[in-house]
Amino acid sequence: MATIINSCGLVANIIGSLLLLKFGLPPKIDPEGHTHITTSQVDESEIAIGRIYKRWSRLAIILLIIGFGLQLISNFVK
């Protein structure tokens, strides 16, 4: 049973790491929608992309926390 829990934790960590690699908010996307030419304009597509990246990066962090938690729990299950 401990091996299965540990393996699930590792899978969650791998998926979370890959999502974080892909959806960690890059510096070229402004989540508030301001363009880099002037700060008075708001670009709606930038806001939408920023929200998508923010959601996926939060899911990645949650998966990493769950994965580490499962690995910790597997140490105490016999």
N, C-alpha and C positions, 0 to 999 in steps of 0.2 A: 504493500500500500504506500509506503514512504517513497518508493521509487516512482510510482505513478504521480504522486503529488509533486515530487521534485521535477519530474519531466514536464509536467504542466507548467510549473513555474519557469522552467527554462524556455519553453515555447512562448510564454507570455513575455518574457524578457527579450527574446529575439524579435518578436513582432513589434513590441514597443520601441526597441532600438531602431529598427528599420523605419518605423513611422516617424520617429523623432529625427532621423537622418533626412527623410524626405520633407517633412512638414515643419521642421524647426523654422520659425519665421525669418526669412531672409531679409537683409537690410534694404533691398530695393522695393519691398512692399510696405507701404505705410498703412497700418490698420485703421487709422483715422481718416484716410482718404485724401490727404493733402498731396498734391503733386509736388515734385521737386523743383519745378520751374518757379512757381510762386506759392506761397503758403495760404493765399486767400481762396484758392479754388479747391473744391472737394470733388474727387472722382469716385463715383458710386461703384465702379468695377473694382477699384482698389479696396474699398470697404468690404465688398463681398468676398474678394480673395483673402483679405486679412482675416475675416471671420472663419472661412474654411480652414485656413492654416492654423488658426487659434484652436478650433475644435479638435482637429486631428492631433495637434501637439499636446493638448490636454489629455486626450485618449491615450497617447503614447506614454505620458508620465504615469497615468493611472495603471496602465498595463505593466509598467516597470515596477511600480509599488506592489501590485498584486503578485507579480512574479517573484519578487524578493520575499514577500510574505509567505508565499507557498513553499519556497525553498527553506525558509526558517521553520515553518510548521513541519516540514518533512523530517527535520532533524529530531523532532520529539515524538513522532508517530512510529509505533512498532508494528 
